[in-house]
């Protein structure tokens, strides 16, 4: 264990940094990181929240996740830019490609966080960490913090020390000085509810938790208590895995900018979501046996239906056809504000048994893959269905939406 050297590379204010770098590279005279600015959703589409903020914006007490309306009240001159998720994925991929120069063992933890195993390498790990930090800044135009330790937990905590553009270590002999004085809520897996429970028993710092009797913690909080007690003591041993976790389902949802109160518009929304879900599952080389549809009314009442198929599918038309039938079965005519489609019971596209119906639909799937290639090359809206013209509804609905679609954090390393 002691011989392991793990880096945690964390992009500083990722969305805003990537947006700023892109704009500077394309001639903008303003660096968004140097003014009060945020990357935020569109208020008119009910996604009006702060996704990322600049350091000057932070001085106005603007926090990630608050409404844009609230942020503007704190800073009326706030610069707001819309998110561009495809651009951010490109920046993330460029960073990971660079990191492969230093180790074959890389684990993407989120769009802006990467673990890198630098164990048993010849070059000094501190020298390499600073080299990575400087290369990312110089070649890609944004900054990162790098945390270094013998395990992923401590490396991640170290990367969250003083920012931006810094390298920090947190080895076991440094835990007492660097980690234990921190508020207990700074510990991974300690959320607001757990914080309240711990505070109620006089546990306010990570050190307080670490020095609490292990058996007492177990009798009180059971296995989750043992987990955070172990983390407070710097105990964590998961490997840096090159393999992504298996995908169990694929889904997209959309909150509409207006209430949908008729079947024609509802069907178009489902078609737009089906387009995105279909593209995603084909990109994964998967097929789905179960299609689920959920809707939320204007009054925030939710309900859903699902259907299991005889044979798995990746066809957009098949997904949409089933989604439309499920919707028609459950909709009672209420005004709707949110729609979602998810696909589950996934299986590989490499081998599956065809039915006669699947043989008939083979042309549809060939067409789907051809359209996918055109969209990935020329943009999602390069090929759209004519039914969306003048409808006011996006022909492809969904994507990597931070607060809904992208699992930014996992409970496991």
C-alpha positions, 0 to 999 in steps of 0.5 A, a space after each residue: 500500500 505504501 508504495 502506491 502513488 495516486 494522483 487526483 487531477 481536478 479541473 478548477 471551476 471546470 465548466 467556466 474554465 473550459 468556456 473561458 479557454 475556448 472563448 480566448 482561443 477564438 479571439 474574445 478579449 475577456 477572460 471569464 475567470 477574471 470577472 464575476 461570471 457564471 455558466 448557467 442554464 436557461 431560466 426560460 427553460 426552467 434550468 436556470 441554475 448556476 453550474 459553475 462560477 468564477 472566483 470573482 463571482 464567489 466573492 459575491 457569495 454566489 454558490 453552485 446550484 442556486 438560481 440565476 435569479 438569486 445570483 443576479 440579485 447578489 451581483 446585478 452585473 454578473 456575466 452569464 454564459 450558456 453551457 456547451 456540454 459537447 465542448 466540455 467533453 472535448 476539453 475533458 478528452 484532451 486532458 485525459 489524452 495528455 495524461 496517458 503520456 504519464 501512466 496507462 492506469 487512468 480512471 475517469 471519475 467524472 467529466 472534470 476529475 481523473 485518478 492516475 496511478 503513478 506507482 513504480 514509475 522512475 521519475 519523481 512524482 512531485 516533478 511529474 505532477 508539476 509537469 502535468 499541471 504546467 502542460 495542461 495550463 500551457 497547452 490546453 488553457 485551463 488549470 487543475 489542482 493535483 492531489 497526491 497520496 497512497 490511495 484515491 481517497 486521500 489524493 482526492 481530499 488533497 486536490 481540494 486544498 488551496 486552489 487554483 493551479 496547485 499540487 498538494 500531498 496528503 500522505 498518512 503521516 500528514 493526516 493529523 495536521 492537514 485533514 483532521 482539523 477540517 470540518 467533518 462535512 469536508 469528508 467524502 460521503 458526509 452530506 448535510 444529513 450525516 453532518 447534522 447527526 455527527 454534530 448532534 453527538 459532538 463530532 465537528 471535525 474529521 479528527 473528531 470522527 477519526 478518534 471516536 470509538 469504532 464500535 460506538 460508531 457501528 452501534 450508532 450508524 451501522 455500516 455507513 458509519 464504519 465507512 466514514 470512520 475508515 475514511 476519516 482515518 485515511 483508510 481506502 484501498 480501491 484500485 485505479 480502474 481503467 474499465 468504466 463501470 458497466 452501464 445498466 441503463 440509458 436515459 434522458 429527460 427534459 423539463 419543457 419551457 412551456 406546459 404541454 397540454 396536447 397529444 401532438 406536442 407530447 408525441 414530438 417531445 417523446 420523439 426528440 428524446 427518443 432520438 437522443 436516447 437512441 443515439 446514446 445506446 447505439 454509441 455504447 454498442 448496446 441494445 435494450 429490452 425494457 423501455 420506460 416512460 415517465 411524465 411529471 404534471 404541472 402540479 409535480 405529480 409523477 407517474 410512469 409505465 414500462 414495457 419489456 420487449 421480446 427482443 432487445 432494440 437500439 432502433 430510434 423508431 422502435 423506442 419512440 413507438 413504444 414510448 408513444 404507446 406507453 404515454 397514450 396509456 397513462 396520460 389523463 390529459 393533464 398539462 405536463 412539464 417533464 418527460 423522460 425515457 429510459 432504456 434498461 436490461 441492456 445487452 451487447 449489440 454484437 450477439 443477439 437473436 433476431 426475430 422476423 420483425 427484427 429482420 424487417 427493421 434492419 433497414 431502419 437500424 442501418 439508417 439510424 447508424 448512418 444518421 448518427 455518423 452525420 450528426 456526430 460529424 456535422 452537428 446534431 441538427 444537421 439531420 432532423 425530421 420534418 415534423 419538428 419544423 416550425 413546432 417550437 420543439 427541439 428535434 433532439 432533446 437531452 444530453 449531458 445535463 449536470 443536474 439531471 443526466 450526468 452522474 458527477 459523483 459516485 458513492 464508490 471510488 
